Amino acid sequence: MIRNIVTLNILAVVCASQAYAQESFESDVIATASGEIKITFLGHGTLMFDWGGKTIHVDPYSQVADYAKLPKADMVLITHEHRDHLDLAALEKIRTEKTVIVGTKNAAEKIQGIRIMNNGDKVTLDGIPVEAVPAYNIVHKRDNGQPFHPKGDGNGYILTFGDTRIYVAGDTENIPEMSALKDISIAFLPMNLPYTMTPEMVADVARVLKPKVLYPYHFGETNTEILVELLKDTSEIDVRIRSMK
């Protein structure tokens, strides 16, 4: 749980691709029992965490930044194999010989040297406990009836930094397994229609998880104000909107 959340809400000026050369990315700094963690919101489903001298990238994606000019990765988390979450070009720009890449079986078919985590797996990497949890669709499906994200194909991840547990849900809906997740300090929940959750679904998850901070992310054109309105009477949850289309 969070001992003390301090949001600096600064703009981290990060050099990006030529198209993004003058772009600056929003970032929040959170205090934990084991030092501050900086969260950089690169866009789409893409995040970067800096903690204890380590840099963790989540679903690096070339369309949101020039990864050649971002910090090299100590760890990379890949939630699933879709091209906007598994971008080999972005990955190669931040990967080193020491980078630990975590992903699914499907991701391992495209990335050499990946450490496969299945739903339910737990491991400690570079001193950071990492849990892989389910991420899938129940309601939203393709025209052929196949879910956009079938059960077992994708991961969400819970990372523990000191006393702070951060849940990055991946591409998912409000699935039953979420009710078993405990002590979530910060939650990143997707709201990109029709592929993931509606604002109503996200609000339902938030009421179950009760995170101290909720970031809707990977929300595309979904109106985030709907979520804010749905949770306006839930004062214990701090809903923060960042640039994460």
N, C-alpha and C positions, 0 to 999 in steps of 0.2 A: 504494500500500500504506500501511497505517497506521503512522505513525512511533511514536505513543504513544497508546494508547487509555485515556482516563480517564473512568470512568463515575461521575458524581455521583449518579445514580439518585435524583434528587430528585423531589418532587411539584411540578409547575408548576401553581399555582393559577390556573385560567383561568375567567373567568365564561362560563357557557353559557346556553342557553335557560332559561326559567323552570323547566322540568322538570329542568334540569341546573344550576340556579343555584349549588348548593353543591358541585358536582362538581369534583374536581381531577384533572388528567390527568398520567399518568406521563411523565417525560422523561429522556433520557440526554444527556449532553454529551460529545462526542468531540473529542479534540485532533487537528488535522491540521497539515500543514506551513504552511498559510495561515490559521491561526486556528481557533477552536473552532466546531463545528457542534452545534447543539442539535436533537435529534429529539424531537418531541412526539407521543405515541401517542394519537390522538383516539378510535380505535376502528374496528372493522370493517376496511375496506381503506383507511382515511383517516389520512394522516400530515401533519405540518407540520415543515418544516426551516427553521431560522434560521441564516444564515451570512453574515458580512461585511456585516451591515446589511440583508440581503435575506431575504424570507420566501417560501418555496415551499410551496404546498399541493398535496397529491396526493389526487385523487378526493374532493373535499369532499362531505359527506353530512349533511343536516340532522338526521337521527335521532341523531347522536352528539354534536352541539354546536350552539349558537346562533352562527352565523357572523357575525351582526351585531356580536358582542362579541369576535371574534377579530381578529388583525392583518390588515390589507389585504394582498393578494397582489401580490408583484412578478412571480411566475410561478405558473401552475397547470398541473399535468399531469393529463390525463384518459386513463386506460388504455383504456376502451372505453365503449360507449353504454348499458350497462345502468343502470337507474334508481338503483341503490345506488352507482354510480360516476360517473354524470353526473346531477347534481342541480342543475337550473337555479336553484332558489330559493337554495340555498347559494352557488352561484357568484356570483350577482348581489350578494350581501352583502359579498363580499370583492374584487370586481372594481373596478378604477379605469380611467381612460383610459389609464394606462400599463401595466396588467397584460398580460403575455404569456401567452396560453393555448395550450397545446400539446395536440394530440389526434389522433385518427384521422379518416379520411374519414367514417365513420359518425357520429362525434361532431360533425363540421362541419355535418352536416345539421340539428343542433339548436342549435348555438352560433354566433353571428355573430362574425366577426373572429378565428376560431381559426387557428392556424398548424398545418397538417397535417404530421404526420410519419408516414411509412410504415415498416414493418419494414426495418431496415438503414440508415435515415437517420441522419446525424450533423450537429449544429449547435452553435454556441456562442451562448448567450443570456445576457445580463447577466454575461458573463465566466465562465459555467458551461458546460462541455462537456456536451451531452445526446445520448445515443444511444437510438434506438428499436429494440427487439429483439422478436422474435416472442413471442406469448402465445396459446396455444390448447390445445384438448383433443384427445387421441387415443383415450383409453379411455372416459371418462365422456360419455354421450350422453343425449339426450332419448328419450322413448318412440318417436318417429318415426325414430330413428337419426341425427338431426342432432347434432353435437357441441354441448355447452353453449356453447362458445366456438370458432367455426370459425377455421381458419387464415387469417390475413391481416386479420381484423377488429379484433384488439386489439394493444396495445403493452405490453411491459414497458419500463422506462426505466433507463438507467445514467447517473448524474450524478457528475461528478468535482469534488470540492472539494479543491483543493490536491493532495495525494498520496493522497487517499482516494476510492475508487470505490464508490458505493452503488448496488446493484441492487435496484430495486423491480419485482418480477416481474409484477404484474398478475394477472389470472385465467388460470391456465395449469396444465398438467401438466409432468412432467419430459420435455420435448421434446428432440429431438436437437440443436437449435441451441444449447442451453445449454452443450454441451461446448466451444464455440468462445469462450465468454466468458472473458476473462483478467483477472487482477489485481483480483478483486473483494474489496474490503475488508469490506464489510457487505452482507448479503443479506437481503431481505424476501421470504419465500416463502409462498404461500397454502396453506391446509390446510382449506378449507371444503368438506366433503363434502355431496353427491356432485359438486359443481361444479368442484373443482380437484384438489389432490393429497392422497393419503393420507400419513400420517406416513412410511411406507416410501419413497414417491416423494420426499418432501422430503429424507429422509436420503440417498438416492441422489444427488440434486442437490448436496447439501452436500459429499459426498465428492468430487465432480467439481470443484466451484467452489473448495472449500477457503477460504471466507471466514474472516476473523479473528473476525467476529461474525455469528451467524445469529439473526434474529428470525422465528419463524413469525408470520404475521399473517393477518387475515381468516380466522380458523380456526373460527368458529361454535361448535358443540358438540363438535368433535373434541378428543380427549384429548391435550393437548400433552405429557403425561408419557410417552406412547409414543415420541415423537420424542426426548425427553431420554434415554430408555433406549437407543434405537437408536444414539445417538451418544455414549454414555457413555465409550467407549474412544477417541474421537477428540479427544484433549486439545487439539489445535491449533485447534479450533473452539469458540468460546464461545457456547453456546446460551442465549439470553435470552428468557424468557417475559414478555410484557407484556400489558396488557388490550386485546386486539385481536380480540374476538369479532365 
